Amino acid sequence: MMARWLIVKSDHHLWKELNAVRYIPPVLIYGAGRAGAQAAALMKLSNQMRPVAFIDDNATLCRQQINGMTVYGVDQLARLIERFKVRDILLAMPSAGRRRRSEILKLLEHYPVHVRTLPDLMDIAEGRLEVSDIQEVDIADLLGREPVAPINNLLSKNITDKAVMVTGAGGSIGSELCRQVIHLSPSCLVLYEASEINLYQIERELASLALDIPVYSMLGTVLNQQRVEMVCRRFGVNTIYHAAAYKHVPIVERNTNEGIRNNVFGTLHCAQAAIDAEVETFVLISTDKAVRPTNTMGATKRFAELVLQAFAESKTLYNKTRFTMVRFGNVLGSSGSVVPLFRDQIAKGGPVTVTDPEIIRYFMTIPEAAALVIQAGAMGKGGDVFVLDMGEPVKIVDLARRMIHLSGFTIRDNENPNGDIEIAYTGLRPGEKLYEELLIGDNVSATEHEKIMRAEECVIEWPALVTIIRELELANKHDDCQKARAILLDTIDGFIPQCELSDWLGNDV
């Protein structure tokens, strides 16, 4: 009995010794306000991180003690990182605006530290903060783009007390439209989606909100005009946000006919169904790639715009449905976005792949894009093409560098051959161009919203366009991608493909 007790005692002492030497990484907390103090207390309790000091740019806080730790000025950053061997900094300023957080991140990216942030201020205020909530830097903070407050009457105009349908409801933009629509008190929300798993996921997410809004999940393809019309009539749909589309440039380039079928004819059939069901408003989610397109995806989206513009011009035939189009650039975190790709590549140790050192893109957060789409749709008079102010363009290689630095790594290149992560240039992908545009011409006017402009674009009248559509339909039916490409070239202003279709004929089905 004694021997057994001695063994247990020995194990206990061994555990204490091991625990005493267990390494707990030191952390600097940038922000000595309420959020920073709460985060420090939480980390001390968790034993997963060891807060060692606060950094704050408020001079009146310097040298004060909070939770037993000293507050230092920004000028002490380098010394503190060296003194405490810090590899992690927590940005604890959730109430600061994006522009301010962007300035701080620019400062921190020069240090060999991994920068992470706290979640939304509301979670902290309600006491829901946990160590697991500490997250990677929000890429929107890197851009420093401050969202503009919405105009409430524009948000509600097409939604409140109306039956709303979102096509492609499970996609990146479609799902965010659903999230925002349901909070604007529609009489009901119809989710129209071809992917069963995507439909299930957005349905489940909306159900968790426990709002007293009827939500109807409808499986179906936008190519099935009869089903779209039946759904519109069944639920008395007043407003459609048409987000269903194939949008991945190289994939659509390799699958020309499917891209045309979904993006052109899917839009055509949805619009015709909306007309027949007397839907009030139809809003197409378009793209900057529709302007002087260099790829099939962009050309199909411009053709979809032309269809709606032609419908809108034919007032005697289609005067009950108001058609509006909204163009914008890349959205952060959407499927195919470089941001999740870069995060994954950094986590694996690189290389981080960039197509070209000079490539630039406009970026916007998904919530901001969806809110602006809703507001732009409310301003349309019929046939309008709205373009969103995307802010300043971002050089993709600069975005990659910043993400590497803020993950606590150095860049491996000729100047620093012993760095951590390499940036590899892979060349422009089929149909990709160095920069995107939002306007075909220069004829643009302001609207009541400072971030939304109205473009005046050329229109092909319906009698002429319907002839082109029939030719395109015949080529598509016979999977004649050469003929389909020729029709797009003749129809779409400024369409200059970046690759020969023959390069992809072996894969095009």
LINFEN-V683090 format. One record per residue. SS is DSSP state (H for helix, E for strand, C for the rest). Layout:
# LINFEN-V683090
ss = (SS,SS)
This chain:
# LINFEN-V683090
ss = (C,H,H,H,H,H,H,H,H,H,H,H,H,H,H,H,H,H,H,H,H,C,C,C,C,E,E,E,E,E,C,C,C,H,H,H,H,H,H,H,H,H,H,H,H,H,C,C,C,E,E,E,E,E,E,C,C,C,H,H,H,C,C,C,E,E,C,C,E,E,E,E,C,H,H,H,H,H,H,H,H,H,H,H,C,C,C,E,E,E,E,C,C,C,C,C,C,H,H,H,H,H,H,H,H,H,H,H,C,C,C,C,C,E,E,E,E,C,C,C,H,H,H,H,H,C,C,C,C,C,H,H,H,C,E,E,C,C,H,H,H,H,H,C,C,C,C,C,C,C,C,H,H,H,H,H,H,C,C,C,C,C,E,E,E,E,E,C,C,C,C,H,H,H,H,H,H,H,H,H,H,H,C,C,C,C,C,E,E,E,E,E,E,C,C,H,H,H,H,H,H,H,H,H,H,H,H,C,C,C,C,C,C,E,E,E,E,E,E,C,C,C,C,C,H,H,H,H,H,H,H,H,H,H,H,C,C,C,E,E,E,E,C,C,C,C,C,C,H,H,H,H,H,H,C,H,H,H,H,H,H,H,H,H,H,H,H,H,H,H,H,H,H,H,H,H,C,C,C,C,E,E,E,E,E,C,C,H,H,H,C,C,C,C,C,H,H,H,H,H,H,H,H,H,H,H,H,H,H,H,H,H,H,C,C,C,C,C,C,C,C,E,E,E,E,E,E,C,C,E,E,E,C,C,C,C,C,H,H,H,H,H,H,H,H,H,H,C,C,C,C,E,E,E,C,C,C,C,C,E,E,C,E,E,E,H,H,H,H,H,H,H,H,H,H,H,H,H,H,C,C,C,C,E,E,E,E,E,C,C,C,C,C,E,E,H,H,H,H,H,H,H,H,H,H,H,E,C,C,C,E,E,C,C,C,C,C,C,C,C,E,E,E,E,E,C,C,C,C,C,C,C,C,C,C,C,C,C,C,C,C,C,C,E,E,E,C,C,C,C,C,E,E,E,E,C,C,C,C,C,C,H,H,H,H,H,H,H,H,H,H,H,H,H,H,H,H,C,C,C,H,H,H,H,H,H,H,H,H,H,H,C,C,C,C,C,C,C,C,C,H,H,H,H,C,C,C,C,C)
